[in-house]
Amino acid sequence: MRVLHVGNVANNGYLNAKFQRRVGIEADAICDETHILSLPEWEDADLHGTFNPDPNPSELAREGNWERPPWIIEPSDPVARRRFPGQLYLEGLARSYVEPVVRPSIANRVRADYAPLEPALGPLRPLDVSRGLTALQRFSLLWPDLPRLFAGYDVVQAYATHPILAYLAGAGVPYVAFEHGTLRELPFEDSWRGRLLALAYRTAARVVITNPDVIGSAHRLGLENTVFIPHPVDETKYTPGASPFRAELGLEEHARLLVSPSSQTWRLKGNDALLRGFAEFLRGGVAATLVLTDWGPDVDRSRALARELGIEDRLRWLAPLPKLRLIEAYRAADLVLDQFVLGTFGAIAPEAMACGCPVVMAFDPAIHEWCFPELPPVVPAREPAEIAAALERLLGDDRERERVGAASRSWVEQHHGWQLVTDRHRAVYEDALDQ
């Protein structure tokens, strides 16, 4: 079986391809994102220091003493790779592909396929189709013969908004849409992206749901092609173990260390609730250090709130940590604090749990009962008082904290491991091919 993974937000495409190759699936990956957090180097290279958010991948790989595997497909034009997805270039190679393919017949097909969605989402405007085709044109700068590329595989798995490209390319190959939060709001935008993403989800062979809370959005779209598969996490790599992280921070061996890798995005992560809860916990007289990520739209708001609460000296602000460094942080932490809004988790919680670290976060059991046979042993908290109480309970009882950490590792092995994720993907592909 040959599978092409298209798109790599948060390294989901790269990891799924890597796992599938372990079991004999011939999986390749197009990792076209330019932000450092979505580069394979961020996952597997031995990186240290502060980095340019949009680095040159080759230079980053050399710095991290790592080489991209040959199954990561690179564009033939490295200059185009560096400028994508910036300005729109419609020269030479792009025109040779776009002009013969982008015909009125594509627009007619799109309008016909969208008709069942129109009563719920509103009309599909000609501008929506035009802008979707423009996105296809931009992508064709890197891979100018997209239908031929896709046709070389049995299945295409497209991530984030890339299912739009898989649909518009019309290569005659079944495609699987992989959502990682993108099903939550984007398909309902009154925009070309929203309209076409809703259509791409509807016409996919399967839509892989990785965030349990988006099942309501799937029902709202009338999707009958969904399947739940957890985010790819390699529990053979994310493991308990010794770590130099505390020493590098200058902390004593038994100092209480809390780690919150989430971006400073109050609307989605509830960082303000975390800071208020941490401040309330500190009033009990326990010495603790909280590591925060100096990244996101609300960094200045979080820093200002910390000053207002008088807890600045208990915080350590770090740039986003490459994954090998983040594993060291998970291993060293007494607790990992995820997010306090959504009631579900992405990759942070299972990565930390695989390292044997308890996780405190907003968690709604009802959201997860449909997709997990056993609920994860995360510690639920949402409001500041609940966060403070969770910290007090876990940091005040070493045996309980160790019990939760061990149970967390065991749960990941049973319900979130790489083999489970890979087996479920294989079943999805086989079903798509049978159809």
C-alpha positions as CSV (number, residue, x, y, z in Angstrom):
1,M,0.0,0.0,0.0
2,R,1.3,3.5,-1.0
3,V,0.1,6.4,1.0
4,L,0.9,10.1,0.6
5,H,0.6,12.4,3.6
6,V,0.0,16.1,2.5
7,G,0.6,18.8,5.0
8,N,2.4,18.7,8.4
9,V,0.9,21.1,11.0
10,A,2.3,20.0,14.4
11,N,4.2,17.2,12.6
12,N,1.1,15.0,12.4
13,G,1.8,14.0,8.8
14,Y,5.5,13.3,9.4
15,L,4.7,11.2,12.5
16,N,1.9,9.2,10.9
17,A,4.2,8.4,7.9
18,K,7.0,7.4,10.2
19,F,4.8,5.1,12.2
20,Q,3.3,3.5,9.1
21,R,6.7,2.7,7.6
22,R,7.4,0.7,10.8
23,V,4.7,-1.7,9.8
24,G,5.5,-1.9,6.0
25,I,3.2,0.7,4.6
26,E,5.0,2.7,1.9
27,A,4.2,6.1,3.3
28,D,5.6,9.4,2.0
29,A,5.1,12.9,3.3
30,I,4.9,16.4,1.9
31,C,5.9,18.7,4.7
32,D,5.3,22.1,3.1
33,E,4.7,24.3,6.1
34,T,7.4,26.8,6.8
35,H,6.9,27.5,10.5
36,I,9.4,25.8,12.8
37,L,6.8,24.0,14.9
38,S,5.6,22.1,11.9
39,L,9.0,21.0,10.6
40,P,10.2,17.4,11.1
41,E,13.4,18.9,12.5
42,W,11.4,20.2,15.5
43,E,10.3,16.7,16.3
44,D,13.5,14.7,15.8
45,A,16.6,16.9,15.5
46,D,18.7,17.6,18.6
47,L,18.1,21.4,18.7
48,H,19.2,23.9,21.3
49,G,18.7,27.6,21.7
50,T,16.3,30.1,20.3
51,F,15.3,29.8,16.7
52,N,13.9,31.8,13.8
53,P,10.2,30.9,13.5
54,D,10.6,30.3,9.7
55,P,14.1,28.8,9.3
56,N,15.8,27.1,6.4
57,P,15.1,23.4,7.0
58,S,18.5,22.3,5.7
59,E,20.4,24.6,8.0
60,L,18.2,23.5,10.9
61,A,18.8,19.9,10.2
62,R,22.6,20.4,10.1
63,E,22.4,22.3,13.4
64,G,20.5,19.5,15.0
65,N,22.8,16.8,13.6
66,W,19.8,15.2,11.7
67,E,19.0,14.3,8.2
68,R,15.5,14.2,6.7
69,P,14.6,10.6,5.6
70,P,14.2,10.0,1.9
71,W,10.5,9.5,2.1
72,I,9.9,13.2,2.9
73,I,9.2,14.6,-0.6
74,E,11.0,17.8,-1.4
75,P,10.1,20.2,-4.2
76,S,12.3,20.2,-7.2
77,D,12.7,24.0,-6.9
78,P,14.3,24.9,-3.5
79,V,13.8,28.6,-4.3
80,A,10.1,28.1,-4.5
81,R,10.2,26.2,-1.3
82,R,11.6,29.1,0.6
83,R,9.2,31.6,-0.8
84,F,6.0,29.5,-0.4
85,P,3.5,30.3,0.9
86,G,4.2,34.0,0.5
87,Q,3.3,36.0,-2.6
88,L,1.5,34.4,-5.4
89,Y,3.9,33.5,-8.3
90,L,2.2,32.5,-11.6
91,E,5.1,32.0,-13.8
92,G,6.6,29.3,-16.0
93,L,6.1,26.0,-14.2
94,A,2.9,27.1,-12.5
95,R,1.2,28.2,-15.7
96,S,2.1,25.0,-17.5
97,Y,0.0,23.1,-15.0
98,V,-2.7,25.5,-13.9
99,E,-3.9,26.8,-17.2
100,P,-4.9,23.4,-18.7
101,V,-6.4,22.1,-15.5
102,V,-8.3,25.1,-14.0
103,R,-11.2,24.9,-16.3
104,P,-14.9,25.8,-15.9
105,S,-15.6,22.1,-15.5
106,I,-13.9,22.2,-12.1
107,A,-16.1,25.0,-10.9
108,N,-19.2,23.2,-12.1
109,R,-18.2,20.1,-10.2
110,V,-17.6,22.0,-7.1
111,R,-21.0,23.8,-7.3
112,A,-22.8,20.4,-7.8
113,D,-21.0,18.8,-4.9
114,Y,-21.6,21.7,-2.6
115,A,-25.4,21.8,-3.3
116,P,-26.4,19.6,-0.3
117,L,-24.5,21.9,2.1
118,E,-26.0,25.1,0.9
119,P,-29.1,25.1,3.1
120,A,-27.0,24.8,6.2
121,L,-24.0,26.9,5.3
122,G,-25.2,29.4,2.8
123,P,-24.4,29.8,-0.9
124,L,-21.2,29.0,-2.6
125,R,-20.1,32.2,-4.4
126,P,-18.0,32.2,-7.6
127,L,-15.3,34.0,-5.6
128,D,-15.1,31.1,-3.2
129,V,-14.3,28.7,-6.1
130,S,-11.9,31.2,-7.6
131,R,-9.9,31.6,-4.4
132,G,-9.8,27.9,-3.9
133,L,-8.3,27.5,-7.3
134,T,-5.8,30.2,-6.5
135,A,-4.7,28.1,-3.5
136,L,-4.3,25.2,-5.8
137,Q,-2.2,27.3,-8.1
138,R,0.1,28.3,-5.3
139,F,0.5,24.7,-4.3
140,S,1.3,23.8,-7.9
141,L,4.4,26.0,-7.7
142,L,6.1,23.3,-5.7
143,W,4.4,20.2,-7.2
144,P,3.4,21.3,-10.7
145,D,1.7,18.0,-11.8
146,L,-0.4,17.4,-8.7
147,P,-2.9,14.9,-10.3
148,R,0.0,12.8,-11.5
149,L,1.7,13.0,-8.1
150,F,-1.4,11.9,-6.3
151,A,-2.2,9.2,-8.8
152,G,1.1,7.4,-7.9
153,Y,-0.4,6.5,-4.5
154,D,-3.3,4.3,-3.4
155,V,-4.5,6.8,-0.8
156,V,-3.8,10.5,-0.1
157,Q,-4.2,11.8,3.5
158,A,-4.5,15.5,3.7
159,Y,-4.1,17.6,6.8
160,A,-5.5,20.9,8.2
161,T,-7.0,22.8,5.1
162,H,-5.1,20.7,2.6
163,P,-8.2,18.5,2.0
164,I,-9.3,21.4,-0.2
165,L,-6.3,20.8,-2.5
166,A,-6.9,17.0,-2.6
167,Y,-10.5,17.6,-3.6
168,L,-9.9,20.3,-6.2
169,A,-7.0,18.3,-7.8
170,G,-9.5,15.6,-8.7
171,A,-6.9,13.0,-9.2
172,G,-9.3,10.0,-8.9
173,V,-7.5,8.7,-5.8
174,P,-9.4,8.3,-2.5
175,Y,-8.4,10.9,0.0
176,V,-8.6,11.0,3.8
177,A,-9.1,14.3,5.6
178,F,-7.2,14.5,8.9
179,E,-8.6,17.1,11.3
180,H,-6.7,18.4,14.4
181,G,-9.1,21.1,15.6
182,T,-9.8,22.3,12.0
183,L,-13.2,20.8,12.1
184,R,-14.2,22.8,15.2
185,E,-14.8,26.2,13.5
186,L,-13.2,26.6,10.1
187,P,-15.9,24.8,8.0
188,F,-18.5,27.2,9.2
189,E,-16.6,30.4,8.2
190,D,-18.4,32.5,5.7
191,S,-15.3,32.4,3.4
192,W,-13.9,30.5,0.5
193,R,-11.8,28.5,2.9
194,G,-14.8,27.6,5.1
195,R,-17.0,26.7,2.2
196,L,-14.4,24.5,0.4
197,L,-13.2,22.8,3.6
198,A,-16.7,21.8,4.5
199,L,-17.1,20.4,1.0
200,A,-13.7,18.6,1.2
201,Y,-14.7,17.0,4.5
202,R,-18.0,15.9,3.0
203,T,-16.5,14.3,-0.1
204,A,-13.5,12.6,1.6
205,A,-13.4,8.8,1.8
206,R,-13.0,9.3,5.6
207,V,-12.5,12.2,8.0
208,V,-10.1,11.3,10.8
209,I,-11.2,13.0,14.0
210,T,-8.4,13.5,16.5
211,N,-10.2,16.0,18.8
212,P,-13.2,14.3,20.5
213,D,-15.1,17.6,21.0
214,V,-15.5,18.2,17.3
215,I,-18.0,15.4,16.9
216,G,-20.7,18.0,17.3
217,S,-19.3,19.9,14.3
218,A,-19.3,16.7,12.3
219,H,-22.9,16.2,13.0
220,R,-23.7,19.8,12.2
221,L,-22.1,19.2,8.7
222,G,-24.0,16.0,8.3
223,L,-20.8,13.9,8.0
224,E,-21.3,10.2,7.9
225,N,-17.7,9.4,7.0
226,T,-15.9,10.1,10.3
227,V,-13.6,7.8,12.3
228,F,-11.8,8.6,15.6
229,I,-8.0,8.1,15.7
230,P,-5.9,9.8,18.4
231,H,-3.1,12.2,17.7
232,P,0.2,10.4,16.8
233,V,2.4,10.1,19.9
234,D,5.4,7.8,20.0
235,E,5.4,6.3,23.5
236,T,8.7,4.5,22.7
237,K,10.3,8.0,22.5
238,Y,8.2,9.9,25.1
239,T,9.2,7.8,28.2
240,P,10.0,8.4,31.9
241,G,13.7,8.9,32.6
242,A,16.5,11.1,34.0
243,S,16.6,14.7,32.8
244,P,19.0,17.7,33.1
245,F,16.2,20.2,32.8
246,R,16.0,21.1,36.5
247,A,19.7,21.7,36.8
248,E,19.7,23.8,33.6
249,L,17.0,26.0,35.3
250,G,19.2,26.3,38.4
251,L,16.6,24.5,40.6
252,E,17.3,22.3,43.5
253,E,16.7,18.6,42.9
254,H,13.5,18.5,45.0
255,A,12.1,21.9,44.1
256,R,8.5,21.8,42.8
257,L,8.5,22.2,39.1
258,L,5.4,22.8,37.0
259,V,5.5,23.0,33.2
260,S,2.9,24.5,30.8
261,P,4.0,24.2,27.2
262,S,0.8,25.7,25.8
263,S,0.9,29.0,23.8
264,Q,-0.3,32.1,25.5
265,T,-3.7,32.2,23.9
266,W,-6.2,33.0,26.6
267,R,-9.3,32.2,24.5
268,L,-8.3,28.6,23.8
269,K,-5.8,27.8,26.5
270,G,-7.1,29.7,29.6
271,N,-3.6,30.9,30.6
272,D,-5.2,33.6,32.7
273,A,-7.0,31.0,34.8
274,L,-3.8,29.1,35.2
275,L,-1.9,32.2,36.4
276,R,-4.7,33.0,38.9
277,G,-4.8,29.4,40.1
278,F,-1.0,29.2,40.5
279,A,-1.1,32.5,42.5
280,E,-3.8,31.1,44.8
281,F,-1.8,27.9,45.3
282,L,1.4,29.9,46.2
283,R,-0.5,31.7,49.0
284,G,-0.3,28.3,50.9
285,G,3.5,28.9,51.3
286,V,4.7,26.1,49.0
287,A,7.8,27.1,46.9
288,A,7.2,26.2,43.2
289,T,8.4,27.3,39.8
290,L,6.1,27.5,36.8
291,V,7.7,27.3,33.3
292,L,5.7,29.1,30.6
293,T,6.1,29.4,26.9
294,D,7.0,32.8,25.6
295,W,4.9,32.5,22.5
296,G,1.4,33.3,21.4
297,P,-0.8,36.4,21.0
298,D,-1.4,37.0,24.7
299,V,2.2,36.9,26.0
300,D,2.1,40.6,27.1
301,R,-1.3,40.0,28.8
302,S,0.1,37.0,30.7
303,R,3.2,38.9,31.8
304,A,1.0,41.9,32.9
305,L,-1.3,39.6,34.9
306,A,1.7,37.9,36.5
307,R,3.0,41.3,37.7
308,E,-0.5,42.2,39.0
309,L,-0.6,38.9,40.9
310,G,2.9,39.4,42.3
311,I,4.2,36.0,41.1
312,E,6.8,37.1,38.5
313,D,9.7,35.6,40.5
314,R,8.0,32.2,40.4
315,L,7.8,32.1,36.6
316,R,10.4,31.0,34.0
317,W,9.7,32.1,30.5
318,L,11.2,30.0,27.8
319,A,11.0,30.0,24.0
320,P,9.1,27.0,22.6
321,L,11.1,23.9,23.2
322,P,12.0,21.4,20.4
323,K,10.5,18.1,21.2
324,L,13.7,16.4,22.4
325,R,14.1,19.2,24.9
326,L,10.4,19.1,25.7
327,I,10.7,15.4,26.7
328,E,13.4,16.5,29.2
329,A,11.0,19.1,30.6
330,Y,8.2,16.5,30.9
331,R,10.5,14.0,32.7
332,A,11.7,16.7,35.1
333,A,8.3,18.2,35.9
334,D,6.2,17.3,38.9
335,L,3.1,18.3,37.0
336,V,2.3,19.4,33.4
337,L,-0.5,22.0,33.0
338,D,-2.2,21.9,29.6
339,Q,-5.2,24.1,28.8
340,F,-8.2,25.2,30.8
341,V,-10.9,26.0,28.3
342,L,-11.8,23.3,25.7
343,G,-12.3,20.2,27.9
344,T,-10.2,18.0,25.7
345,F,-6.5,17.6,24.7
346,G,-4.3,17.5,21.6
347,A,-0.7,16.3,21.8
348,I,0.6,17.9,25.0
349,A,-1.3,15.8,27.4
350,P,-0.5,12.4,26.0
351,E,3.1,13.3,25.4
352,A,3.5,14.3,29.0
353,M,1.5,11.3,30.2
354,A,3.7,9.0,28.2
355,C,6.7,10.4,30.2
356,G,4.9,9.4,33.4
357,C,4.0,13.0,34.4
358,P,0.5,13.8,35.7
359,V,-1.5,16.3,33.7
360,V,-3.9,19.0,35.1
361,M,-6.3,20.4,32.5
362,A,-9.9,21.2,31.7
363,F,-11.4,17.9,31.0
364,D,-15.0,17.0,30.2
365,P,-15.6,13.2,30.4
366,A,-18.8,13.4,28.4
367,I,-16.8,14.6,25.4
368,H,-14.6,11.5,25.4
369,E,-17.0,8.7,26.3
370,W,-17.9,8.1,22.6
371,C,-14.3,7.5,21.5
372,F,-12.3,6.1,24.4
373,P,-13.2,2.8,26.2
374,E,-11.4,4.1,29.3
375,L,-11.1,7.7,30.2
376,P,-7.6,9.1,30.7
377,P,-6.4,9.7,34.3
378,V,-5.9,13.5,33.8
379,V,-6.7,15.7,36.8
380,P,-9.7,17.9,35.8
381,A,-9.6,21.6,36.7
382,R,-10.9,24.7,34.9
383,E,-11.4,27.6,37.3
384,P,-8.6,29.2,39.3
385,A,-9.8,27.7,42.6
386,E,-10.0,24.2,41.0
387,I,-6.5,24.6,39.6
388,A,-5.1,25.7,43.0
389,A,-6.8,22.7,44.7
390,A,-5.4,20.3,42.2
391,L,-1.9,21.6,42.6
392,E,-2.2,21.5,46.4
393,R,-3.5,17.9,46.3
394,L,-0.9,16.5,43.9
395,L,2.1,18.4,45.2
396,G,1.2,17.6,48.7
397,D,1.1,13.9,48.2
398,D,4.1,12.3,46.5
399,R,2.5,8.8,46.4
400,E,-0.7,10.1,44.8
401,R,1.3,12.0,42.2
402,E,3.4,9.0,41.4
403,R,0.3,6.8,41.1
404,V,-1.4,9.2,38.7
405,G,1.9,9.4,36.7
406,A,2.2,5.6,36.4
407,A,-1.5,5.3,35.4
408,S,-1.0,8.0,32.8
409,R,1.8,6.2,31.2
410,S,-0.2,2.9,31.2
411,W,-3.2,4.6,29.6
412,V,-1.2,6.0,26.8
413,E,0.3,2.6,26.1
414,Q,-3.1,1.0,25.9
415,H,-5.3,3.7,24.3
416,H,-3.0,6.2,22.5
417,G,0.1,4.3,21.4
418,W,1.7,4.5,18.0
419,Q,0.7,0.9,17.1
420,L,-3.0,1.6,17.8
421,V,-2.9,4.8,15.8
422,T,-1.2,3.0,12.9
423,D,-3.5,0.0,12.9
424,R,-6.6,2.3,12.8
425,H,-5.1,4.3,9.9
426,R,-4.5,1.0,8.0
427,A,-8.1,0.0,8.5
428,V,-9.3,3.4,7.2
429,Y,-7.1,3.0,4.1
430,E,-8.3,-0.5,3.4
431,D,-11.9,0.5,3.8
432,A,-11.4,3.5,1.4
433,L,-9.9,1.2,-1.2
434,D,-12.7,-1.3,-0.8
435,Q,-15.2,1.4,-1.5
